[in-house]
Amino acid sequence: MEEKMISKNKQEIDYGKFAKIILSRWYWIAATLILSLLVAYIYLWYTPKVYSTSAYLKFEEKQANLSNSVTLSPQTRNYTNKILSESWTFRSRKTIEASVNYIDWQVSYFLEGKVRTVELYPQKPFLVQILKQDSSNFYNQRISLIPSNKGLVLSYFNSGKEITNTYQFGDIIKIPGIIFYIKKITGLSEGAQYLFKFNHKREWYGRLGSGLSIGEAAKYSSIAAVSKIDGNAYFAADALNAVMKVYLQQGLDEKTQSAKQIINFIDSQLGNLSNAVQNSGERLKDFKQKNNFFELGSTASTVLGDVTTLEAANKAADLQLLQLQQLQKQFQKNKEEITLNFNLDGSLDPLLSNLLTQWNSLIQERASLVNTFKEGAKPVEELDAKLNILREAAGDNIKATKNRIELTKKFNEQELAKSYGDLKNLPQQERDLFGLQRDYNINEKIFSYLSEKKLEAQISKASILPDASIVDLARPNFSPISPVSKSIWQFAWIIGLGSGVGLIFLARMLNPYIYDKETIESLTNTPIVGMIRHFPEKIDPDNKQILTISKPKSIFAESVRSVRTNLSFIASEQQSKVICISSEIAGEGKSFVTINLASSLALIDKKVIFIAADLRRSKVHKTFGIKDKKGLSTYLAHQDELGDIIHQTQQENLDLIVAGVVPPNPAELMYSDRLQTLIEELKASYDFILFDTAPIGLVSDALPLIRMSDINLFVIRTGKSKYSAASIPNRIANEYHLKNTFIILNDFRQVALHSNYYTTKYSENYYGYYYSESSGKGYGYYNDDHVVSWWKKLWGKL
């Protein structure tokens, strides 16, 4: 596994470089921003807007003040979480279906636009008047209407065929299942394409119910905030107001249901009593007139008062027993509230009223649960078990109350028997009058009693108020909740800028190449002896012009001279310096660097020899126009002597040894002793011996030379060498205990996108060799200053 070297140099973030990285690809950010804003614009243009309207309901207890003789129990509820429990009723299908009646639902009107079709509710560009309509089977698709100077062009599809006809306003129009005519309304635009549609009532149930919500306006308050979401702001307000009206009316109807049942129950009893009173009165009148006997004696009058009271009590007890029987039947209905609970004589147990309250609370809770859970689910079964317990307790209470009433009746019967016994000694005629008077008094007393209770129930019914009231009606809100333009634009800006910056750092993250010295310094401790600048013009592939000679005033040539100067400080004790120049892979410019460095050294009157030590694929001979027949390979193979392989170049002080023919065993030749002999002989004649070796990342040919050299230069090329290349010099130096190993950064140019945003602070053990950090601005000294870009050249020509 390749060792990864970590630099000991301390590095800190340079925020200036960080900003330059971002600005280097500002057009990426601009492009992603423009694209993001364009997508936002298209999204806002094509996406239908959704509106929300709201209103407020106030919940409070409002019940009638009733007399102690008649107690109503209308919709007894648990108000601990009133708003939550009422939310199911508010959104129930029963409420929604009734609310549709408050909406103009029969005909819908639309306007066909370039992007989408817009509903015109509540506006009506024209009025469709229905004359006759099949209640269930009629044409239910959209019908196109285009006004023109000839009339109204109507078209619709029937059985896959388009049917088109022209009509005038007021003409009778017949389509499948419906007959209608169109009435003109001002505001119809000629040439516009309108649509209208005949609706089924059930189609509106889903629309009214969707987007309908209710919740607390504030925590622990009795104010509920209700809202409706729809694509039409007007419809949302109308629908919400309709639902609130129906909800309040249904609540009021439910609260008065108990009073209605009481009144109906009393009416059923009064119907029979009315006839009984009338008949008994007629018989009494006929008896008095026929027998000319009008008054009872004192004894009979006293007994009559007692008997009337006792008989009336028994009649009231019978009514109470009948009420208890009906109440018991209602308890057997497991999923319904009990609305009948009245007390005619105060004989009902308060515990029974409490059981009724608990029963109705659990029924409300059950109604909420079945909206969330299925029948048979554990929470529903647990609640049904509680209802069964209440049913049994109520049954026992009703049974005990019945027994108590029966005992009271039995006692009254015993007292009646005693009273009737006092009449035995009276004359027969007086006893007959007593019987007729008794029947009349009892029936009249019960009739008056029930009439009084009916009046109280009617008063109670009239005084009942709903438990909720509308605080504020819903009004159309024309600020859409979706899509929200401000949020969409903000999101588009964030995404546009963020994705642009993200692309920059993604490109950096995916980049495997080295671009600047800070990156090298973050990966290795090997010093950088210099940076050879990028030459901005096209370079001959064979480098025949030798840029340090042909372009002496270029920044490139100056950067080579900077490397040359730095080399003079290295291995200064050596009279003749052996320099080995290598790289990781081919194409990193080691031959290019060696040639230009050798030429630069020759210019300062140093005897320099350039040796092409890459025995596999050297191209140096092409640069100098020399045949690659005799060279280093033939010398090492003992085929030629030193004098035979040294070539003089056109440049003074610079000689050359080419690689020679490619041998079958280049690695073995480089390990021969003759290589050491060659170096020793050359040291006697030359100040600098430069070896251009094979890439050490691919083959091991250069290792013998590296160990023999005084200075080892490792070439890393900007945008060509990968991160792994930076660790090779340090690894080889440690492995072979080498000194004077350095890095040359070749083809260096400012590529802000891939530059390192750290600044190096050198540690104490850093070598300290200086190298050129020229920004590339020559201030007039170099002839490649201010290179004009292609687009500026084009602009200048234009």
Secondary structure, DSSP 8 states (H G I E B T S, - for coil): --------SEEEE-HHHHHHHHHHTHHHHHHHHHHHHHHHHHHHHHS--BEEEEEEEEE--------TT----TT---GGGHHHHHHHHHT-HHHHHHHGGGS--SEEEEEE-SS-EEE-TT--SEEEEEEEE-SS-S--S-EEEEEETTEEEEEEEETTEEEEEEE-TT--EEETTEEEEEEE-TT--TT--EEEEE--TTHHHHHHHTTEEEEESSTT-SEEEEEEEES-HHHHHHHHHHHHHHHHHHHHHHHTHHHHHHHHHHHHHHHHHHHHHHHHHHHHHHHHHHHT-----HHHHHHHHHHHHHHHHHHHHHHHHHHHHHHHHHHT-TTS-------SSS-S-HHHHHHHHHHHHHHHHHHHHTTTS-TT-HHHHHHHHHHHHHHHHHHHHHHHHHHHHHHHHHHHHHHHHHHHHTTTTS-HHHHHHHHHHHHHHHHHHHHHHHHHHHHHHHHHHHH---SEEEEE------S-SBS-HHHHHHHHHHHHHHHHHHHHHHHHHH--B--SHHHHHHH--S-EEEEEE--SS---TT-TTTHHHH-TTSHHHHHHHHHHHHHTTSSTT-SSEEEEEEESSTTS-HHHHHHHHHHHHHTTT--EEEEE--TTT--HHHHHT--SSSSHHHHHTTSS-HHHH-EE-SSTTEEEE---S--S-HHHHHTSHHHHHHHHHHHTT-SEEEEE---TTT-STTHHHHHH-SEEEEEEETTTSBGGGGGHHHHHHHHHT--SEEEEEEEE---GGGS--EEEE--TTS---------S--TTSSTTSS---HHHHHHHH-
